[in-house]
Amino acid sequence: MMICTSLYSIVDGFFVSNFVGKTPFAAVNLIMPIAMGVAAIGFMIGTGGSAIVSKTLGEGKPDKANEYFSLLIYTAIGISVTLSILGFIFIKPISVMLGASGELLENCIVYGRILFVSMPAFILMNIFQNFFIAAEKPSLSLKVSLLAGITNVILDFIFIVVLKWGIAGAAWATAAGEFLGGVIPMIYFLRKNDSLLQLTKTTFNGRILLKAFTNGSSEMVTNLSLSIVGVLYNFQLMRLAGEDGVAAYGIIMYVNFIFMAIFFGYSIGTGPIVAYQYGAGNHDELKNVFRKSIKLVISTGIVLTLLAEILNVPLIKIFASYDQDMFNMTSHGFRIYAIAFLVIGVNVWGSAFFTALNNGVVSAAISFLRTLIFQVTAILLLPAVFGIDGVWFAVVAAEMLALLVTTTFLIKNKDKYQYS
């Protein structure tokens, strides 16, 4: 499901890079961190809210769970529409602030405004991915994600390659996929269904909203921090290598999206299970999930690192086969960046694990340190010492430091939650 979601920006990048040009490709890479930063509200409500709803289901209160579920969805709609309007209005000054001018600025405005039109649907899609799992319908979530992803790919080809709509075609293809991913689940949960959840009448409950926002703040911090860090990476690379550097970072991020989707997908998939077993007091099953998860994320990290190093050339050629200098820069940077895959999985899963246990404070601490404090510090300091290699080493240094924090919290809280 998460791999399908990651295809939205990857597919746009592939078609824009190969069929539109380097400048529009740079525009996509400049705007995408902003769009993903706004969409982070969906990850917050989805992960934090589904943990509360799953825990409530585990406590044997289905009516109350549906009431909380409905409150969270209706609130998300109001917030997402407001953010969409603001983004549409202010995309030009935001693009200028990022350093865009001339043709690059024009492309940023076109791409950004279309993305903000579909932003409410994209936020809802991110939220429903979590609630499909809480409703014990993960297969439906996968089907919706596949439909949205395939739609995006087909329309990218039609709009960009056949109709020659350029960067606007890429944006409209993405928007169409997002509308499908957000509207179809809404229709499903509004009607009577055979899942554990259904949208019903609800009442305002500030305590539940605050709990959901706090509990899911780590996931929002993770995605928002990635956006901020992405902007810093673009600034540093623009200074050190120009547009080629920005394009190289964008390509590395596209490959990174797929690999990270595996860790995010597993974390989202196990979150409601952990929350349910915790709410039901099934400590033996909680220990079972914990042990298996640790083994899986560690072994997967090793496999993904090896794959990244082995498949470096063919992966990079998908996006940069037409420019040898950009290809060489990207390939070299990705070999360094890929070392981080060894430990990223433990950090991502560890944060999500504490979210599922309804401990938003610890989860947010891991995410805040990992994705913001450590990365910002590294991206600001290391390039001054190692030049452009310092940019690629920044994420490795940040993830290694975050591993120490995650491990400390897991050991410190094992007796409190009885998962080990």
N, C-alpha and C positions, 0 to 999 in steps of 0.2 A: 504493500500500500504506500509506504513512504518512498520507495524507489519510484513508483509511478508519479508521485507528487513532485519528486526532484526533477522529473523530465521536463517540467514546464520551462524552466530557465535554460536547461541544457539544450533542448530542441531549438529554442529561439536562438541561442548562441551558435549552434551548428549552422542553421540556415542563414542567419545574418552574416556570420563570418565568411562563409563560402559563397554566398550568392548576392550579398548586398555590398559589403565592403568593410574595411578596417575601422573607419570612423564611426559608422553606425554600430559596429560591434563594440567599440569603446563606450558608446552611449548606453548600450544595454548594460554593460558592466558598471557604469557609474550610477545608473538609476536602480538597478536590482537591489543593492543593499538598502536603499531607502524604502522600496516597496516591501521587502522582507521585514524591515524594522517595524513598519506599521502593522503588518500581518502577525507580528509577534503576539498581539492581543488575543488572537485565536488560539495560539499554543497555550497561553496562560489560562484562559477560560476552559479550554478543552481538557488539559491535564489536571488542573486544580479542581475543576468542577466534576470531572468523571471520578476522581478519587473520592470526593464527598458522596456522590451518588452511588458508587459501588459499595462504599462502606455502609451507607444507609440500607442498600439492598441486602448486604450481608447481615445486618441487624434485624432483618425480617420486616422492613417497613416500605413496601413497594409504592403505596400511595404517596408517602412523603418523598420518596425518591423521584417520582414523576413530577411532583410539585417543584422540587429543587431544579430538576432538569429543565423544566419549562421556563422557570425564572431566569436561568442562566442563558438560554437561547434567546429569549425576548430582549434581555439586556444587551446581549452581544449584537443583535440587529441594530439597536439604537446607537451603540458606540461605533460600530463599523460604518454606518451611513454617515455619521458626523465626520469621522476621519477621512472618508472617501471624498467628501465635499471639500474639506480643508486641503487635502493633497492635490486635488484637481486645480484649486485656485492658486496655490503657492508653489507649484512645480517649477515655474520659471526661476524665481529667486533661489530656490533650493539648488537648481542646476548651476546657476551662476556661482553660488557659494562653493560648489564642488569643483569649480575651475573650468566649467564648460563655456565655450564662446563660439561664435560663428556657426559653421555647419554642425559641429558637435552639439552646441546648445539647441539648435533646431531639432535635431534627432532626439535629444533628451526630453524635450517638451512633448513631442508627438508620442513617444513611447510611454512616458510617464503618465500623461493624462488618460490614455486608453487603459492603462493598468489600474488607475484609480477608479475608473468607471466600474470595473469588475471586482474591486477590493472587498465590498461586503460579502460577495459570494465566495471569494477566496478565504476570507476569515471564517465563514460558516463551514466551509469544506474542512479546514483544519480542526475545527471544533468537533464536527460530526465524526471525524475519523476516530477520535477517542471514545465518543459515546456509542458508536456502533459496537465497539469492543465491550463496553460496560453493559450494553443490551444483549450481549452474547450473539452478535451477528457480525463477526469480523469478515466473513466471506462476502457479505453485502458491501462492506466498505471497500474491499479489494475490487469488486466488480465495478463500483462507481468510479473508483480511482482509475481503473483500466479504461473505462469508457471515456473519462475526461482526458486521460493521457493520449489515447489513440486519436481522439478528436483533435487535440492540439497538433499532433504530428501531421495528420492528413491536411488540416487547414493551413499549417505552415507551408506545406508543399504547394497547395493550391494558391494561397495568397501571395507567396514570395516568388516561387519558381515559375508558376503558370501565369498569374495575373500581374506580377511585377509591382506589387504594392509596397515593396521595401520594408522599412522598419515598422511602418503602420500595420502591415500584414502580419508581422510577427506578434505584435501586441494584440491585434484582434483575434488571432488564433489562440493565444493564451487566455484571453478574456472568455472566449467561447467555452473552452475546457473548464475554466473556473466556474462559470455559470452552471454548467452541468453538474460539477462536483458539489456545489452548494445548494442548488435548488432541488435536485432529486431527493437527497436525504430529508430536506424540510418537508416535502410532500409525503414521504414515507412515514415520518414520525407524526405528522398531523392527522393521518388516517389511522383507523384501527389496524393493528398489526400483531404478529405473533412473537414479538420481541418483549424484553422486560421493560421497555420504556415507551412512552407516548407523550406527545405534547398536549397539555391540558390547561385548564384555568389555573392561575396561580396568584399568589399575593406577594407583595414586596417583603423581602426579608434581608435587611441590611447585614445581619450577622453572617448569613450564608454567603452572600456576595463577597463580603470582606474575607471570609475564610477561603473561598475559592480563589480570589485574587491573590491572597497571601500564599496559599498552598501552591498555586501555579506560577508564582512570581519567578521561580528559578528558571522555568522554561521560557518565560518572557525575557528574563535577563539574558539567558543564553542567546536567543535569537536577536534581541535588540543589541546586545554586545557584539555579536557577529557582524551586524550592520555597521556599528560604529567602527569596529576594527577594520572592516572592509573599506570604509572611507579613508582610514589612516593608511592602509596598505596602498590604496590608489594615490594618495598624496605623496607617499615616499617613493613609489615606483615612477610616478610622473616626474618627480624631481631627479631621480637617478637614471631612468631609462626612457622617459617620454611615453608616447602612446603605446609603443611596443611592450613596455613594462606593464601597463594597465591591461593590455590584451593578454599578456602571458599569465598574469594573476587570475584573470577571468577564466582562462582555460583550465588552470589548476583547480579553481573552485568548482568547475563543472564536473571534473573527475571526482573531486572531493565530495560533491553532493551525493553521488551514487554510493560511495563507500560509507559516508556518514549516515545515509538513509538506512543502511542495515542496522547500525547501532540505535538510531532513533526509533526505527520500526520495532526492534525487539524491546526497547524500553517502554514504548507506548503500549505494545501488545501485552507485556507482563504487568504493567502498572495496575490495571483494574483487578487482575488476579491477586496481586499482593494486597491491594486495598480490601478486597472481599475477604480473603483469608484472615487478614488482620482484624477486620470488623467482626468476623465470626469467631475469633479466638482460636483458630486452627493453627497452633504454633508448629506442629510437626510438618504440615504442608508448607508453611512459610519458610521453615528451614530447608525443605526440599527445593523450593523455587530459588532460594538464595544460593545454595550450593551449585545447582545446575547453571544458574545465570553467571556466576563467577567463572566457571570453567568455560562456558560458551563465549563470553566476551573476550577472555584472554586468548583462547585458541583462534577466534575469529580475527583478532587484532594481528596475530602473527601471520595468518594466511593472507590477509589483505595487504600487509606490508610487503610480503614476498611478491604478490601479484602486481602491486604497484611498481615495484622495481623491474620485474620481468616484462610487464606489458607497457612500460613507459613510452617507448617509441610509437607503437600502433595507437595508443590512446591519444597522444598529443597530435599525431598526424590527422586525426579526425577533424581537428579544428584549425591546424596551422600548417598544412602540407604545402600551401601556396607561398609561404614566406620563410626562407631558410633561417634568417637571423632570429626571427621571432620563435621559430621551432627550437633552435639551439638554446635560447634563453629559457624557454618554457620547460624543455626536457631536463636541463640542469637543475632548475629550481624545484621541479617536481620530485626529483630523486632525493633532494634534501627534505622537502616537505613531508614526503611519504613516511619518514621515520616516525612521525607523530602517531601514525595509525596503530603502532604497538600498544599505546596506552590510552588513546582517546576513548575507546569502548568502555573501559572501566570507569572513566570520569563521567561520561554521558549516562551510563546505566546507574552509577552510584547516586547521581543527583535525582534521577527519576525514581529510584527506589525509595528515597526519603520523601519525595512528593507523595508516593503511593501510601506511605506510612502516615500521611497527614502531618509531616514535620517540614513545613515550608521554610522554616528558618535555616535548618541545616542544608536543605536542598538549594536554597537561594545563595547561601554562603559558598558552596562548592561552585555553582555556576558563576557567581559574581567574580570570585577570585580567578577562576579558570578562563572565562571568556572576556573579561574586561581588565581587571587589575594586572594579571600576569601578562596578557597579550599586549595591552597598551604599553606597559613598561618595556617589554621586549622589542616591540616594533619601533619605539622611539629611541632606544639605546643601542641595540645591536647593529643597525645599519651604520652608525657612526664609527663602529670598530671594524666591521667586516664588509662594509659596502653593501652591494645588492644581495650578497649571500646572507647578510644579517637579516634581510627581509624574510627569506625562506626559513632560516633557523629560528625565527621568532616563535612560530607556532610550536615547534619541537620543545623549546625551552619552557614555554607556558604550560604545555600538557604535562611535562615531567614534574614541574612544581605542583600542578593540580593533582597529580597522582598521589603525592605525599599527603595533601589535604584530604582527599577522598578516602584513602586508606586509614588515616587517623580517625575520621568520623565513623567509618564502618566498624573499626575495632572498639571505639569508645561507646557506641550505642548497641552493641550486640546483646548485652544482657537486658537492657531496657525493653527491647522489642522481641527478644528471644528468637532471633533468626539464625543464630549460630551457637 
